[in-house]
């Protein structure tokens, strides 16, 4: 595989000769509909609508959204397991519909759960099988399998049957399987599902290594801390539509008008008064602690004035974190955000 020199996080990768390089992933006006036969009559369900997205070579790009937003549908299209209804998608310049076989040889795919693993085989045998599917020669395949097992922390369980593995161990083997073909583009759909905190930290280190190797990574996740830690840019998607694509810091800056006011010694009645003020978008009150979110500087000033007028002086303000930004953008609809 062609390698690129290390760059700072957020910088666009360039080849060694300094020339421009085409985007690794290009999605243009992509749409996907399904026929819903679960109801009394057949109808169409829109999973993706008008999605356009570009991911640079060597970029770690996060795709964030609630359950059912369309993230997995987009991943399936990019990995050729699902065809788009409208629009187009290219990976490394290859059309995912017309050149699907070449696309599959160039990408590594990691889906969450147990899909793609064979429980009766050992971890090593699973990697041998998938390496053979990529057409790797025997000696190269065996060497790469050992390297990957060590890399994901499974070297000591290499000969154990996968059906004896914990969910987190299976997910680490999924990561190794996704890398066995030495792909230039790696697509990770909820890759830390089932991992314990220590394994999740190891995963973040692995993603950093993939970036340094010049690989392009598309990562879907609900974990905002994970996105902030490993991604160069993030795209927020909801109900099949792309809301925005920005670097992780810029997403927070775009929502800088939001502010959080925290106060102690607040009665329930006073909390209700604060919640009725113009520009206050959310209020949480527990015991005597108030947390109010505002969307205008004038609203923050109004909240502080009301609290001060009632003799409340234990007050602080802060900007929202990435998780709160996400909730403001897609709405509070019971999403699984961790």
TANORMO-V575087 format. One record per residue. N is the residue number from 1. RES is the residue in one letter. SS is DSSP state (alpha for helix, beta for strand, coil for the rest). Layout:
N,RES,SS ; N,RES,SS
This chain:
1,X,coil ; 2,X,coil ; 3,X,coil ; 4,X,coil ; 5,X,coil ; 6,X,coil ; 7,X,coil ; 8,X,coil ; 9,X,coil ; 10,X,coil ; 11,X,coil ; 12,X,coil ; 13,X,coil ; 14,X,coil ; 15,X,coil ; 16,X,coil ; 17,X,coil ; 18,X,coil ; 19,X,coil ; 20,X,coil ; 21,X,coil ; 22,X,coil ; 23,X,coil ; 24,X,coil ; 25,X,beta ; 26,X,beta ; 27,X,beta ; 28,X,beta ; 29,X,beta ; 30,X,beta ; 31,X,beta ; 32,X,beta ; 33,X,beta ; 34,X,beta ; 35,X,beta ; 36,X,beta ; 37,X,coil ; 38,X,coil ; 39,X,coil ; 40,X,coil ; 41,X,coil ; 42,X,coil ; 43,X,beta ; 44,X,beta ; 45,X,beta ; 46,X,beta ; 47,X,beta ; 48,X,beta ; 49,X,beta ; 50,X,beta ; 51,X,beta ; 52,X,beta ; 53,X,beta ; 54,X,beta ; 55,X,beta ; 56,X,coil ; 57,X,coil ; 58,X,coil ; 59,X,coil ; 60,X,beta ; 61,X,beta ; 62,X,beta ; 63,X,beta ; 64,X,beta ; 65,X,coil ; 66,X,coil ; 67,X,coil ; 68,X,coil ; 69,X,coil ; 70,X,coil ; 71,X,alpha ; 72,X,alpha ; 73,X,alpha ; 74,X,alpha ; 75,X,alpha ; 76,X,alpha ; 77,X,alpha ; 78,X,alpha ; 79,X,coil ; 80,X,coil ; 81,X,coil ; 82,X,coil ; 83,X,coil ; 84,X,coil ; 85,X,coil ; 86,X,beta ; 87,X,beta ; 88,X,beta ; 89,X,beta ; 90,X,beta ; 91,X,beta ; 92,X,coil ; 93,X,coil ; 94,X,beta ; 95,X,beta ; 96,X,coil ; 97,X,coil ; 98,X,coil ; 99,X,coil ; 100,X,alpha ; 101,X,alpha ; 102,X,alpha ; 103,X,alpha ; 104,X,alpha ; 105,X,alpha ; 106,X,alpha ; 107,X,beta ; 108,X,beta ; 109,X,beta ; 110,X,beta ; 111,X,beta ; 112,X,coil ; 113,X,coil ; 114,X,coil ; 115,X,coil ; 116,X,coil ; 117,X,coil ; 118,X,coil ; 119,X,coil ; 120,X,coil ; 121,X,coil ; 122,X,beta ; 123,X,alpha ; 124,X,alpha ; 125,X,alpha ; 126,X,alpha ; 127,X,alpha ; 128,X,alpha ; 129,X,alpha ; 130,X,alpha ; 131,X,alpha ; 132,X,alpha ; 133,X,alpha ; 134,X,coil ; 135,X,coil ; 136,X,coil ; 137,X,coil ; 138,X,alpha ; 139,X,alpha ; 140,X,alpha ; 141,X,alpha ; 142,X,alpha ; 143,X,alpha ; 144,X,alpha ; 145,X,alpha ; 146,X,alpha ; 147,X,alpha ; 148,X,alpha ; 149,X,alpha ; 150,X,alpha ; 151,X,alpha ; 152,X,coil ; 153,X,coil ; 154,X,coil ; 155,X,alpha ; 156,X,alpha ; 157,X,alpha ; 158,X,coil ; 159,X,coil ; 160,X,coil ; 161,X,beta ; 162,X,alpha ; 163,X,alpha ; 164,X,alpha ; 165,X,coil ; 166,X,coil ; 167,X,alpha ; 168,X,alpha ; 169,X,alpha ; 170,X,alpha ; 171,X,alpha ; 172,X,alpha ; 173,X,alpha ; 174,X,alpha ; 175,X,alpha ; 176,X,alpha ; 177,X,alpha ; 178,X,alpha ; 179,X,alpha ; 180,X,coil ; 181,X,coil ; 182,X,coil ; 183,X,coil ; 184,X,coil ; 185,X,beta ; 186,X,beta ; 187,X,beta ; 188,X,beta ; 189,X,beta ; 190,X,coil ; 191,X,coil ; 192,X,coil ; 193,X,coil ; 194,X,coil ; 195,X,coil ; 196,X,coil ; 197,X,alpha ; 198,X,alpha ; 199,X,alpha ; 200,X,alpha ; 201,X,alpha ; 202,X,alpha ; 203,X,alpha ; 204,X,alpha ; 205,X,alpha ; 206,X,alpha ; 207,X,alpha ; 208,X,alpha ; 209,X,alpha ; 210,X,alpha ; 211,X,alpha ; 212,X,alpha ; 213,X,coil ; 214,X,coil ; 215,X,coil ; 216,X,beta ; 217,X,beta ; 218,X,beta ; 219,X,beta ; 220,X,beta ; 221,X,beta ; 222,X,coil ; 223,X,coil ; 224,X,alpha ; 225,X,alpha ; 226,X,alpha ; 227,X,alpha ; 228,X,alpha ; 229,X,alpha ; 230,X,alpha ; 231,X,coil ; 232,X,coil ; 233,X,beta ; 234,X,beta ; 235,X,beta ; 236,X,beta ; 237,X,beta ; 238,X,beta ; 239,X,coil ; 240,X,coil ; 241,X,beta ; 242,X,beta ; 243,X,beta ; 244,X,beta ; 245,X,beta ; 246,X,beta ; 247,X,beta ; 248,X,alpha ; 249,X,alpha ; 250,X,alpha ; 251,X,alpha ; 252,X,alpha ; 253,X,alpha ; 254,X,alpha ; 255,X,coil ; 256,X,coil ; 257,X,coil ; 258,X,coil ; 259,X,beta ; 260,X,beta ; 261,X,beta ; 262,X,beta ; 263,X,beta ; 264,X,beta ; 265,X,coil ; 266,X,coil ; 267,X,coil ; 268,X,alpha ; 269,X,alpha ; 270,X,alpha ; 271,X,alpha ; 272,X,alpha ; 273,X,alpha ; 274,X,alpha ; 275,X,alpha ; 276,X,coil ; 277,X,coil ; 278,X,coil ; 279,X,coil ; 280,X,beta ; 281,X,beta ; 282,X,beta ; 283,X,beta ; 284,X,beta ; 285,X,beta ; 286,X,beta ; 287,X,coil ; 288,X,coil ; 289,X,beta ; 290,X,beta ; 291,X,beta ; 292,X,beta ; 293,X,beta ; 294,X,beta ; 295,X,coil ; 296,X,coil ; 297,X,alpha ; 298,X,alpha ; 299,X,alpha ; 300,X,alpha ; 301,X,alpha ; 302,X,alpha ; 303,X,alpha ; 304,X,alpha ; 305,X,alpha ; 306,X,alpha ; 307,X,alpha ; 308,X,alpha ; 309,X,alpha ; 310,X,coil ; 311,X,coil ; 312,X,coil ; 313,X,coil ; 314,X,coil ; 315,X,beta ; 316,X,beta ; 317,X,beta ; 318,X,beta ; 319,X,coil ; 320,X,coil ; 321,X,coil ; 322,X,alpha ; 323,X,alpha ; 324,X,alpha ; 325,X,alpha ; 326,X,alpha ; 327,X,alpha ; 328,X,alpha ; 329,X,alpha ; 330,X,alpha ; 331,X,coil ; 332,X,coil ; 333,X,coil ; 334,X,coil ; 335,X,coil ; 336,X,coil ; 337,X,coil ; 338,X,coil
